[in-house]
Amino acid sequence: MNRYREIYLVTQLPVFQNRMFHTEEAAKNCGKGDVVVVQDLETGLIFNLAFRPEVMKYDDDYQNEQAVSAVFRHHLQSVSAVILKHFWQSSLIEIGCGKGYFLERLQAMGFKITGLDPSYQGQNPSVIKEYFSPEIGLRADGIILRHVLEHIRDPVEFLSRVRDVNGGGGKIYIEVPCFDWICDHRTWFDIFYEHVNYFRLSDFYRMFSTVYAAGRTFNGQYLWVVADLATVRVPECSEADRIDFPEGFRDSVDRYAAELGTQNRSEQEKGGNIAIWGGASKGVLFALYMERAGAKVDMVIDINPAKQGKFLAATGIRVWSPEEAMSRLTSGANVFVMNSNYLNEIRELTAHQFNYRLVEHENE
């Protein structure tokens, strides 16, 4: 029996969809790789078989700080409540702390915490600008692993290594995207090279023999787990764990491309533009699929200043600030919103003057 069952294939996606580029040419010439999503029939885990970890080199041009949004900061409040409940008076290590926003939030709550991230940009002495490794020599009562495990080639081996370096145990908080949500909403723009793993909640109950608490958050888009790191194990797949990938997963690509083609002609006559809101992973992939289907996106809007004025991987589309975009979009123009969680925030930022399209909801 073949150990791996292929469930999804797409070729030549950008290796880093959250790396920003200083020129259109550099963005279009970014590194690319194939995505061959398979399910391991022995473990039940789902991942990109074509993933090459050696090409993943994070640096200062990697920009994925979501805390510039008040909506996302509210999400982090709920995460903080989980950490407070399960880790109070524990020393902590946050592996992959990004730009340090959540780490500093926990520090303000009274936690003793050290962060690790090679893409960190800041002056906090509690952050080490390195990958997690035994050479760092850190141990703590608890480990925070927010949106890291989906990037790791072998998640069980990685968790086992974290356990060993941490003295054989500790409690761990894990947060990752929810694969069931991606399938249910048919969000083809949520499968990309940078995420090698795609998790379901059941995967974590098979990966740990002791799970203290678990659930969904961010309106179902993310999974969270608090588990005993000492109990990590190689999961075993049963018939019930096999994935049935949804039919017609990418059917809406051609529909949106046809609509954008019609819209382009209309907007050009009025001197307007076609815009998508969200210059992160979802927006990068949406724009790329539209380009490959023969449609054109004129501008991408994002509230993150670190993205503004830069160019998106693969398509080379420029990222505009909301203020810049509003001066160029015609009133009533369609703006494709990449994440419905931010809809109200986007409406308020743009004075409710556009027609806002919720892409993921229209795929249900």
N, C-alpha and C positions, 0 to 999 in steps of 0.2 A: 504494500500500500504506500502511495506517495504521502509523505508526512505533511506536505503543505498543499493546501487547496486554494487556488487563486480565486479571489472574489472581485477584484477591481484593478484596472490598468489605465494609466495615463502617462504619456511620455514627455520628457523635456520640460519639467517644471523648474522654476528657480530654486536653487539649493537653499538660499536664505530669502524668504519673502519679507522679512522684517529688517533686512539690511538696506540702508538708504544710500543713494548714489549722488555724487556731486554734478554729474553730467548725464544727459540723455543717452549718449553713446555708451558710457560705462554701464548704465543700467540695462540697456538692451543686450550688452555683451556679458552679462553676469553668468556665473557658473550655473549649469543646469544638470538635472538628473531625472531618471525615471522613477515612477512610483508603481510598484507591483504589490498590491495589498493581498496578503495571504492569511489564512488561519492555520496555525500549527495544530494538527489534529491530535497531538500528544498532550499539549499543554492547554489548548483552547485559546491561546493568546493570538492577537491580530496585529500584524506589523507589515512594514514595507520590506520585502525580501531584497530589493535592489538598493537599499540604503547603504551608503559608504561613509562610515564615521570619520574617516581621515580627511574628508573635505569640509568638515564642520569646524571652522575656526572663528570663534566669536571675538569681535573687537569693538572699538569705540563707534563704528558706523552702524552697529546693530542697535536699533531703537524699537523697543516694545514696551515702553512705560505707559500703562493704561491709567495710572492714577491721576493724570491730568484731567480726567473726567469725574465730575461729582457723582455720577451714577456708579462708576467703578469704585470710587472711594466708599460709597455706601455699601457695596458688596464686601469690601475689605473690613467694614465694621462688623458684618456678620461672621466673617472668618475670624476676626479678633475675638469675638465672643466664644467661638469654639476653642480657640487656643487658651483663652482665659479659664474656661471650664476644665479642660483636660490637662493643661500644662502649668497651672499657676504655681509659682515658687520653684519652677524648674529652670535650670540653665538650658539655653537653646543654641542650636546652630541652624542657620538658614542657608541651605545649599542652593545656589542660583538665585541670589537675592536681587538681581537686576540693578536698578539704579538706587535701591536702598529704601524706597518709600515705606514698604511694609515693615522692614526691620526697624526703622526709626519710629514707626507707630508703636511697635511692641516695646521698644525702649522707653517711650513716653508712658507706657502702661506699667513700667517697673520691671520688665524682664531683662535679665542679663543674657545678651544674645550676640553672637558673632556671625557675620555674613561672609559668603564666598561667591565671587563672580568675576570672571576675567573682563566682562564688559562694563564693570562699575565705573561711574564717573562721579566723583565726589570726594569729600574730605573726612568722612566719618572714620575714625581710627578703629572702629569695631568691624570694618569690612576689609577683607583681604582680597586683592584683585588677582585671584588664582582659581583654578579648578579645584574641586574637592580631591584630595589625595591623602594617602597615609603620611606623606612627608610633612604635611601641615601640622600634624600632631595635636589635633583638637578632639576633645570629647565633651559630651554634654548629656543632660538628662533626656532632652528631647531634640528631635530633628524636624525641621520644617522643609517641605519639598513641594513648593507651589509651581506648577506648570514647568516641571523639569523632567519628570519620568517619561513623558511622551517623546522626549528628545534622545533618550538613551537606547542604544542598540539592543542590549540585553538587560531588561529591567530587573529580572530576578537576580542575575549575577551582580548588578549594581547595588541593589538593596542588600544583598549578602555581604558585599564589600563594605558598605556603610556600617552594617551591623558589626562586622569584625573590627573595623577601625575604631568604632565607638565602644569597644570593650565587650562586645558580644550581646548588646541589648540596647534598651532605651525605647521610648515611645516615639512614634512618628506620625506626623500629619502630612497627608498627600492630597494634592488637588490636581486634577487633570480634566481635559475635555471629555465629554460624554459621547461615546460612539453611538449609543442608542438614539440620542437626540439628533445626531448627524443623519442617521438612517431614516428616522421618522420624518424629518423635515426635508430630506433629500438635498442637503446643502453640499453640493459637489465642491463648492469653494472652501470647504472646511477640511479637505483632504489635500495635504501638500507634503513636499519632500522633508521639510524640517521636522515634522512630526512623524517619527518612525513607528510609534505605537498608537493603537486606538483601543481604549479601555471601556469595558462595561463594569458595572458595579459587582457583578458576580465574579469577575476576574480576581478582585481583591480578596474576596472570601475564600478563593482557592489558593491565593498567593500567601495568605497569612492564616495560621490556625487560630489566632486571637485577634479579632477586630472589636474594638471597644465601641465604636460608633461610626456611622457612615450615612451618606445621603446625597442628594442633588442640591445644587445651589446655582445662583445666577440665572434664575428662571429655567432651570433644567439643563443649561448648556454645560455645566461642570459637575464633576463628581468629587466628593471629598471623603476621606477615610482617616480615622485615627486607629492605629494598630500597634501591637507589640512587635517591635523590630526583631526581637529574639526569635519570633515564631515564623519568619519568612521561610518559604519552601517552594519547590518547583511544583506548579499546579498540575493537576491531572484533568484531562478533558473527558467529559461524558457526552452521551448523545444529546442531552439537553443543552450543552454548552455550544453546540455547533451553530454558526451564524447563518441566517438566511438573509442574504443581501437583497435590498429592495429592487424590484424591477423598475426600469425607467428612471434610474437614479439621476441621469444627466438630461432627461427629456426637455427640461426647461431652458437649456442652453440655446437651442435653436429658436425657441419662442422669444426669449429676450433679445437675441441677435436680430430677429426680424423686426421686433418692435423698435429697437434702437435705430435700425436702418431707416424706418419710417420717421422716427422722431428726429434723426439727424437732418433729414431734408426739411422738415418743418421748422426746426430751430435755426437752420442756416438761413432760411428765408426771413426769419425774424431777427437774425443777428445774434442768436443765443448759443448756448452750449449744452452738452449732455454731461451730467455730473453724477459721480457716486460719492457717498459720504463714508469714509473709513479707509485710511491709507495703510492699514495693517494687513494681516494675512488674507482675510476675506476679500477685501478690496483689490489686492494684488491679483488674486486668482480670478475673481470675477472679470476684471479688466482684460486679463490674458485670454480667458476663454472667449470673451466677446471679440477680441482682435482676431483670434484664430477662426471664428465663425464669420468674419467679414464685417463686423460691426465696429463702431468707433466710439470710444469714451474720450471726451475732451479734457475733463479735469477731474481730479480727485481732491476731496476736501478732508482735512483732518485738523483737530484742535491741538495736536501735539506740536509745539514750536520746533522740536528737534526734527520733525519730518517736513515742515513747511519749507518750500524753496528747493527741496531735494526731489529725486526722481525714483519712481517705483521700479523694482526689479522686473526684467523681461520686456515690459511695454515701454518703459522710459517716460511714462506720463508724469507730469509735474504735480506736486502736492501743493495745494493752495490753503491759505488760512480761511476761516469762515468769512472774515471781513472782505478779503480779496474776492472770494467767490461770489458774494452777494452783489458786488459791483459789476459782475460780468454775466450773471444769470438773469434771464428775463423772468418777470413775475409770473408765477404759475408753472414754471418749468418743472419737469419731472426730476426729482433727485432720488436716486436709488440708495436706500439706507441699508447698509450691510449687516447691521445688528439691531434688531427691534428693541433691545434693552435701552438703546440710546435715543429712541424716537422722540420722547417728550423733551429731552435736553436739546436735541437738534432743532425741533420746532421753536423752542424759546430763543435759541441762539440766532435764528433766522427770521424771527418775527412772523412765523406762520405764513410766509408768503409763497411757498412752493408746494408742489404736489409730491408728497413723500411716499415712495414705494417700498414696502416691506418685503424684501426679496424672499427671505426664508419662509414667511407665512404663506406666500403664494405658491410654494412648492408642496404644501400639505395635501 
